[in-house]
Amino acid sequence: MQCHHFDAGRCRSCSWLAVPHADQLVAKQQHVAGLVDTTWLPAAAGPEAGFRNKAKMVVAGPVDAPTLGILDPRGGGVDLRDCGLHTPGIAAALPVLAEHVTRAGLTPYDVPGRRGELKHLLVTESPAGGLLVRWVLRSQEPVARLRKHLPWLHERLPALVVASVNLQPEHKAVLEGEREIVLTEQVSLPMRVAGLDLHLRPQSFFQTNTAMAEVLYRQARAWADELAPSTVWDLYCGVGGFALHLAAPERTVTGVEVSVEAVASAQQTSAEQTRDATGLPGLAFVAADATGWALAQPAPPDLVVVNPPRRGLGPALSTWLEESGVGAVIYSSCNAESLARDLALMPSLRPVQGRLVDMFPQTSHYEVVVRLER
């Protein structure tokens, strides 16, 4: 992959861009193997460009010529509309969205001056080409103008499915706030992954590399089918990716996620599957803190799936898993360092197989999924 922004020193987000992709995979595999001692399946990798299904663009500059991208060290905008990581649909949408900023009079937020309204544009594309667009604003003042110019945007972007405003009034390095205002009738974007439509709502988390997310779900399902558990918990379940793919007529599967929006998305997919001929009996989702919920249960399941944030499970949940007597754990991690710390607290749960998934090409980051058995 070639990038003129990287060559010019304007953007160094792809810190490994100068490293051949094959060498990136070797280095990542060596790194995780040094942290986790197990049998490693072949690493999973996809395209090294055009894979990122979500764009997180800082909006800067004047309203008549906004930049969509990042900020330079002085707080000025660096336009990255042509970033090679984004899917083709996002790349085509960004120039239209920049034009819409001007038409709707959405003054970009000036970080050094602490004035303006529009802070970020967040754009997600589904495998089917649908778009979810979010405007992160400092206040509600521009919402009426956004609504007024939404028909123009629909006309220029027929793929637009969900549009929403997120309010982030504080002057700090936080991507988004708590309050969301949905501007469209449809509230979720269907993300077709491994045969299921996972519903993504504006504030729900979803893997940024759809092809590699499918690898994760299929790998977990293959391991679960070998283990044949009757009961499964999916902790930190998000929109239900693992739980939904592990559900089967002979299993009781419970997904636990602190985000109410994500749980609503998971329940929507579950309800759609129940209306189908196959159905997903025994599948339920709970909006709760994963650690608190697990520790409050009277008995463990046969299998626990965990997909924590970068900080990992932490001592409380890791210790509970060690002492619970659960027979098997499938641990999906985006940070092998925290994974190794958690595994040290679970010596009875031995890593028997693992797989590196190249979720983030051009960087040192990766996803890894490990099968643990007592």
N, C-alpha and C positions, 0 to 999 in steps of 0.2 A: 504494500500500500504506500502510495506517495501522497504527501500533503505539503502544499506550499506554505501553510501557516506554521507548520512545524519547522520547515526549512528556514523560514524567515525569523524564527524565534518568537512569533506572536502567541503561539499556544504550545504548551508542552504537556498537556494532559495525557497524551499517548506517549508515556515516558519510554516505552520500549519500541517505538516505531522504527528505529534504526536497526533493530535486531530481527533477522529473518524469522518468520512465523514458526518454522519447524524448530529453530533454536529456542524460541520462547517456550514452546511446549516441553522441551527437554529440561529447561531450567526450572519450570514450574513443577514438573514431576520430581526432579531431584529435591526441590525444596520441601514438598509435602512428604516425600519418602523419608527425609531426615527427621521429620516431626512425628510421623505415625508409622509404626512398624506393622505392616500387614502385606497380604498378597494384593498386588495392584492389577486391575483390569486395564486394557488399553485405554489411553486417554481419549476423551471425546472432544472433537474440534469441528468447527464449522467455518463459514466464510470469515476472512479477516477484515472485511469492509462491508458496509451496507447491512449490518446485522442489528444495530441498536434500535429497538422499537419505541424508545422514549427520548425526547429532546428536552433538556432543561436549559433554557436560554435566558440569560440575563438581558434585560432590555435597557438600552442606554442611548445617549445622544439626543438630538432635537426631535420633536414630534414629526417634522416633515422629512426626516432622514434617519430613522431609528436604526440602531445596530442590535442584532440578535446574536448573542454568543457569550462572551466572558468579559471581565473587566481587566484592564491593565493595572500595573502597580499604582498608578495615580488615580484610579477610579474611572478612567475613560473606557468607552466601549470598544471591543474588538469583535467585528462581525464574522460569525462562523456559520452563516447560512449554508455554505457549501461543504460542511464537515462530512468527510467520507465515511464516518461511522454510522450515520443515520440510514434508515431504510429509505428506498426511493420515494415512497409516499410522503414521508416527512420532509425530505429534501425538496419535493415539489410544493409542499404546503407552506414552507417558511417564507418565501418571497410574498405570497399572497397575504399571509398573516402580518408581515411587515407593512404592506400597503394598507391593510385594515387598521393598523395602529394609527396611521396618518388620517385616514378617512374618519375614524371615530374620535379623533382628537385625544388619544390616550397618551398624555405626557409621560415620557419615561422618567423613572425615578433617578435623580441625581444623588449618588451616594455621598460624595464630598460635601455637596450643598444641602443635603437632607431635604430636598423638595422634589415635587413630581408625584405621580400616581402609580404608573405601571412598573412593577419590579421584575417579574419573570413571566415568560410564556412557557407552558409545559404542554407538550404535544406527544400523544401516544398513538401508534398505528397498530391495528389488529392484523392478523395474518390475512384476513379477507379484504383489507384495505380501508376499513373504517377508521375514523379519527376521533379522538377525545382531545379537546383543546381547553386549557385552563389559563385564565388571566389572573396573576397574583397582583392584587392592588393594595394600596395603602389605606384606601377608604372606599365607601360606597358611592362617592360622588360621580365616577364615570359610568356606573352601571346602566343608567338610563340611555346613555349614548351607545353603549355596547348592545343593548337590546334593539335600539333603533337601526343599527347597521348590521345586525345579525342576518337579515334576509340577503343582503349583498354578499355576506361571507358564505352563506349556504349556496348561493348561485355560483360563486367562484370556486367553492370547495364542496362539491356534491357529496364527497365522502364524509363530511362532518356528521357525526352521529350524536355526540354529547359535547355540550359547551357549558362551562361553569366559571364562576368567579370565586377566587379564594381571597380572603381578607387577612393581610399581614401588616398591621399598623405600626409595628415596632421597628426602630432603626437598629437592626442587628443582623448578623449573618445567619438567618434562618430562612429556609427556602419557602415555607408556607405557614399559614396560621391555622387556627382551629375551625373557623367558620367558612362554610361553602354555600354558594348560591348557584343552584343549577338553572341554566337559562333555556334548556331544551326540554321537550316532553320526555324524551328517553333519558334515563339516568345512568345507564351502564353500557359499556362497550363489550360486546362478546369477543372473547379471545379464544379461538379454536386451537386447542393443544391436545395432541394425542387422542383425538376422537371426542373430546368434550368441549363444550362452550363454557369457559370460565368467564364470569361477568366481572368486569373491572369498573368500579365506581371511582369518582374523582379522587377520593382520598385513600383508596386501597393500594396496597403494595403489589407489584407484579415484577417478575424477573425481566430485565431489560433485553435479554437475548432469547427470543421465543424458541428458536430451534434447540438451544441448549437446555431450556426449561423442559422441553419435551423429553430430552435424554434423561434428565433427573427423574421425572415422573415414571418413565418406562423402566428405569433401573430399579427404583424403589418397588414398583409393582412386581417385577421379576423376582426380586428377593422375597417379597411378601408371599408370593405364590409358592416359593420353595419352602418357606417357613410354615405356611398354612395356619396362621393364627385365627382364632375365633373372635378375639377382641383386639381392637387397635385404637390407640390414641394418637392424634396428630396435633402436637403442641406447637404453638406459633404457626397456625395453619394458614394465615393470610386469607386469600379468597378460596381456599380449600383444595389447592392443586393436588397435594399428596392424598388427602382424605378421599377425595372424589375418585382418584385413579386407583386407590386401594380397595374401594368399596366393592362388595360382592355379596350374593345372596346368603352365603354361609357366614358372613362376618358382621359384627357390630363395630362400627367405626364412629368415633367422636372427635371432631375437630374443635380446638380451643384457640381463640384469638382475642386479644384485648380490643381490637378495632371493631366497633359496632358496624361500620360501613362494610368492612371486609366480610364479616359474618353474614350480613344481609346478602352480599354477592354470592357467597357460598350456598346459602339457603335457596337462592333463586335458581342456581344450577341444579341443585338437588331436587327441587320441585319439578323442574323441566324433565329431569331423568325419570322421576317417579311417574310422570304422565306417559312416558314411553313404555313400550312393551317390556323392556328389560327391567326398569325400575332399580332403585337403590335402597332396598329395605335395610333397616338397622343403621342408617346414617343420620347423624345429628351434629349440630354445631352450637357452640356455647361462646358467648361473649364474656370473657373473663381473663384475668392474668394467668398465664400458663403455669407458673410455679405455684401460686396460691391454690389454683384449682387442683393440680395434681396432688399436692400435699394434703388436701382435704378429702380425697377419695378413700373409701374404706379398703380397697384392694387394687393392685395394679392390673393392667391388661396383659395379654400374651405378647404384644408388640407395641413399642412406643416409637413414633417418628418425631424427630425434632428438627426444626429449621430456624434456629435463633438468629437474632441480629449479630453484627460483627463482634459484639462483646462476649458472645457465647452464652452458655446456660448459666454459668455462675455456680458458686459453691452449694447453694441451697438445693437447686434442682439436681445437680450432678450427684450430690450426696444422697438425695432421696432415691435416684435411679439405682445407685450402688446398693442401697439398703433395702430396696423395695422387693427384690426377688424377681423382677421382670426378666423374662427369658431372653429377649432380643430387643435391640434398638437400632434404628436406621437414622443416622445423624447426617444431615445436610448442612454444610458450613460454607460461609463465604470468607472465613478467616481461619486458616489452619493453625495459627498461633493460639487462638482461644480454644479451638478444638483440642489441641494437645493438652492445654491446661485442664480442660474438662475431663479428658480421658484419664489423666493422672489421678483424678478423684473417683474414678470408676474402674479400679483394677480388676474387678470380677467380670466386667463386660469386655471381652477381648475382641479387638478388631480382627475379623477373619477375612474381610475383603473390602477393597476400596476402589473408587474411580474418580479421577480428576476430570472435571468438565470445564472446558475453556470458555467460560461465560464472558470474559473481558479481554479479548485479544488486544494487543498493542500495549498492555500494561502488565505489571507483575501480579495482578490480582487474578483469582480463579475461584471456582466453586469446587467443592469436593463432597462426595457422599460416601459414607463408611457404614458397613454392616457390622454390628457388634453382637456377640453372643456370649451368654454366661457359661 
